[in-house]
Amino acid sequence: MNQHEVRLRSRQRQDIVDLIPALRAFARTFCRNPNDADDLVQETMLKGIANLDKFTPGTRLKSWLFTIMRNTFYTQIKVRNREAPGEKDCVASLPQNDATQDWSVRGQELLDALSRIPPHYREMFVLVMVLGESYSDAAEICDCAIGTVKSRVNRARQLLLEELGELQ
């Protein structure tokens, strides 16, 4: 490996580290338990760094890592279901601590409502509305059409409004 490639890999590793906050936010859409989310981030970073040679320069590193995270999570679910037949390990069924401050009650209601909508709607909503990904980047991350992303985000909005009792 020449000097230029060494510097490029070092920069890419630093770019991965710089994306930790975004990875944590995306991981929380899959895992309600912060420790599980951190484990998912760590697994994603390990896979990303180990496979940097497969990353295509000129494409978005963030989208590439989000795709790795999403695939890692779904693989973990498949393995967990295979290892513990008959047990339901639903993210939404995990206990949630109550908010301790009055101002955060509405935020907690929103999080609870978000956890009750179907995962494919929640994932799109968080990618686009919370993390600020473009529709095209979200489509690339989730390997679907842009129209699918738009309709799922719109449906997620409607479901959230229904869950929060905001629709007349």
N, C-alpha and C positions, 0 to 999 in steps of 0.2 A: 504494500500500500504506500503510495507516495505522500509527500507532505501535504499537498492540496486535499487529498481524500481524507487524511487524518483530521485536518482542520474542519472540513465539511461535516464529518461524523460528529466531531466534538460540538459544533454549532447545532446540529440536529438534536443531539442529546440535551443541550441546554434549552432548545425550543420545546422539547417534550416536558422538561421540568417547568418551564414558564406556563405551560397549559394545565398545570395541576388544578388551579381553581375551577376552570371550566370542566375538567374531567370530574372533579368532585360534585359539581352541580348536576352534571348529567348522570352520574352514578346514583345520586339521591332519587332520581326518577325511577330507578330499578329497586333500590334498597332503602327501606325506611330506617333501618338501624345504621347509624353513622359508622360503626365499626365495619359492618358488611360493605358499606359504600367505599370506605377507605381500602378495604381488601381488594375490591373490584378495581379501584384506581391503580393500586400497586400492581395487580396482575396485568392490567392494560399497559402500564408503563414498562413492565418487564418484557412483555411480548413486543411492544413497539420498539424498544431499544434492541432487543435480540434480532428483530427483523428489519432494521433500518435499511439493509441492502435491498429490500423489496419495495421500499417507498420510492415513488416516482417523483423526482425533483420537478418543481413547477406546479405540483398539485398542492392542495391544502392539507397540511399535517394534522390540523385539528379534525377535519372530516375523516381522515384516515384513522386516527386514534379513536374517534367516536364509533367508527365501524368496528374496530377491534373490540372495544368495550361492549358494544351491543351483542356481537357474536359470542364473546366470552360469557356474558351473562346468560344468554340462551343455552349455551353449551352446559353451563353449570346447572341450570334448571333441569336439563335432560338427564344429566348424571345423577343429580339429587333424586329425581323421580325414579330412576332405575335402581338406586341404592336403597331407597326406603319405600317399597311398594305399599300402597294403601294409605300412606300418610300424606296429608295435605299441608304443604309448606307455602302458604300464600303470604305474600308480602303484606297485603292489607290486613291480615289477621294478627300481625305482631302488635304487642301493646305499645301505646303511644303515651308519652308523658303529657299531662295537661299543661297548658301555658300558665305561667305564674304571674303575668302582668296583663292588666286589662286591655292595653292597647294592642296586644298580640292575639286577642281572641278571634278577630275577623280573619287574620292571617292563618290561624290554625283551622278555622272553618274552611278556608280556601284549600289548604293542604289536605284536609280530610275529604273534601269534595273531589279534589284531584285524584286522590287514592281510590275513590269509588268508581271512576269512569274506566272503561275498558283500556287495557294497557296500550293497544295500538293507537288510540286517540291521545292518551296521556303522553306517550313518547313524542308524537308529532307536536303536540301543544308545547311541551317543554323545550324541544329543539328550536322551534320557531319563535314562540312568544316569550320564553324565559331566557334562553341562551342566545337568542338573536340570530340564529342561523337563517340563511336565505332559504326560500322554498327549494331552489335547485340543489343547494348543499344538503338539505334535509332529505331530499329525494335520493341523492347519491349515497348518503349515510345509510339509509334504510332500504336501498335497492328497490325503489318503486318509482312510479311516474310522478311528475310535479303535480298533476291534477289530483292524484291520490293524497298527496301531502296537503294541498289546499282544502280538499273536502274533509279530511280528517281533522285539520285544525279548526275549521268552521264547525264541524260536528262536536268537537271537544268544547268549544266555546258555548254552544247551545246546551250541552249536557251539564257543564259547570253552572250555567245560569239556572238550569232546572234544579240542580242539587242544592244551590244556594237560595232557592225560592225567589229568584229575581225576575222570572218570567211571569207576565200577567196572563 
